Amino acid sequence: MTDPTTKTGETGALNQPYDGAPSSTAFLDVRDLKVHFPTEDGLVKSVDGLSFTLEKGRTLGIVGESGSGKSVTSLGIMGLHRVGQYGRQRARISGEIWLDGKELLSADEDEVRRLRGREIAMIFQDPLSAMHPYFTVGKQISEAYRVHHKVDKKAARKRAVELLDRVGIPEPHKRFDSYPHEFSGGMRQRAMIAMALVNNPELLIADEPTTALDVTVQAQILDLIRDLQKEFGSAVIMITHDLGVVAEMADELLVMYGGRCVERGTAEKVFYEPRHPYTWGLLGSMPRIDREQTERLIPVKGSPPSLINIPSGCAFNPRCPYADVPKGNVTRTVRPELTAQDDTGQDGTRHWSACHMSQEERTRIWTEEIAPKL
Amino acid sequence: MTDTKKTDPAVTLPAQATDSPEPLLKVTGLTKHFPITKGLLRRQSGAVKAVDGLDFDVRRGETLGVVGESGCGKSTMGRLITRLLEPTGGTIEFEGKDITHLGVAGMRPLRRDVQMIFQDPYGSLNPRHTVGTIVSAPFKLQNVTPEGGLKAEVQRLLSLVGLNPEHYNRYPHEFSGGQRQRIGIARALALKPKLVVADEPVSALDVSIQAQVVNLLDDLQQELGLTYVIIAHDLSVIRHVSDRIAVMYLGKIVELADNKSLYGEPMHPYTTALMSAVPVPDPRRRGAKSGRILLKGDVPSPISPPSGCRFHTRCWKATQICATQEPPLLALKAGHQVACHHPENAPDQAPDDKPLPGASDAVTTATD
């Protein structure tokens, strides 16, 4: 499972159990990732078989509701579920995460620690709780640099000031010595981006990076992330519940529901030819600033499933308005697998969805019943 | 009855459309300053000017949307018009009656008519009370016995907001966020209020649940003839729910207009900037947003707001007059009021003024 030598093409084993296939050429290749948390009430299956690939310089948007497993996925890639306090196993993780030819889940803790912060960095939602209140912003940024580089304090300070300047903090020399509480929300988020980028990471995971911010500040931060990605060529995973944000940022989109991917494809395909009823629901639920008041929103009925008792079969079945559409000889208790559509996106990214309805049926429903109402 | 109060010279009262008779709620020069105290004697050293002179009406049966960034005073405004906070100045009239300084007892009969829906469906319900107790509390407080008995009425309310009436004896923790918000709505509607003030009613909810609650509010308005003041930071939600919209910046209304007019032809530069900052859920638009305005920096502190027009420090159209003279909220078009010396989509109010140095650097226009 750690032999990265033989390589095959992309999209080998989506949502398939690990079958001994060797690593792929993709920069990031997540295969059948499962993150389960044992609790008193039962096993919480936060992520239950997720696979995707991501190339450098590309942005993948992961969307889904709270509890769909978006953040747990990102923490899994960062290796933050590995060992809990006092060496207690916090989560049960299985699957494979290949980053640049290295498998992360089977790697030892030291190896992961070397990668974390240097090759994989993360921007969290709430900078106030992600930064240490006792230390100055500058110290925290330069520390992140010194952990991975053998440099003296002076050089680290220079690097931190350079980064603070790059993310648009005025007077970075002075601000280096400020504490996080002395920064405004937007500046704190900038400082955290500086901290994440101080080691030029190749993979940047942004978990709801702008959710706590006002729109005008959000626009500044999104712009900054986009510029920095162009400059550093990193791969970016953007986790958000805001479809507007992913439409602006993401090249590819992954829609999560109940711990699994229900649809994946280029942003263009997922927005214009969505193939999963849940994606339709998300698009119909969204009030739009770019259109005049439409009659009504088309919400998804019911609420998201409990991750302890994920419905058997398709997790979306209890909320699906098309649950009663005949689906041939498919049994309801069988989980639909992700299958690729015949058509491919402009850049060769295939369009995947997991639904028991036939592709023709879904194309018909979307074009005839849903799209005209949006 | 409060004509004597119309004294603030900086604010020209809007030329109201005469076809609407008496507004349900009329707010004139409303201010709220929170004192900042210093030292042992707690001497006042300044004030947070959270709300600093608001004038607006809420008409019967309409939805007034109030939008702005955090710290612009929109929530304080909501708490003032529901009289959960004591105003520092100005007047609030509800159905022609001055309620600005009514005491707790004086407000009690009015509490039936003005209700509030809160943002946090977790914090606004008492975890130790059952849903039945929560929704029946307004009846008990007001000594009202509904027709057919209390329990039947509460169950009717629960089914009205889309909850199972049999869940009468459950506790809030047994419900999801969206369901809790429905409980809050049922409680607010219990006494058949005339005005419902909703402070960020959907911002804590997931998109699919948010749509359910937005539709519910819409249905209830149709059914019960409610008047809403909906406070939110999300311009897309506000566009969807409102008939008229007030845009706030640093304690002031900078623009107040009909939905169509505001989103179609925004006049205040701040409104324009705010709208262009909202990410559009359409990947094909990504290439086509050159001309997008990106404001720099943060909102100034409401403790010492900028002189003149409060937006002049971040405005790319600012001129000398903006720094010295506060623009009045004027109706430049029927149903469209704006407080700006240099509005967009309307004639310039001070055309020959010299630009402020640095104003043109106040924004960047994204070109990619």
Interface residues (C-beta under 8 A of the other chain):
Chain A: E65 S66 S184 G185 G186 M187 D214 V215 T216 V217 Q218 A219 Q220 L222 D223 R226 H241 D242 L243 G244 V245 A247 E248 A250 A267 E268 F271 Y272 G281 L282 L283 G284 S285 M286 P287 R288 I289 D290 E292 Q293 T294 R296 L297 I298 P299 V300 K301 S303 P304
Chain B: E69 S70 S176 G178 Q179 D206 V207 S208 I209 Q210 A211 Q212 V214 N215 D218 H233 D234 L235 S236 V237 R239 H240 V241 N259 K260 Y263 A273 L274 M275 S276 A277 V278 P279 V280 P281 D282 P283 R284 R285 R286 R292 L294 L295 K296 D298 V299 A366 D368
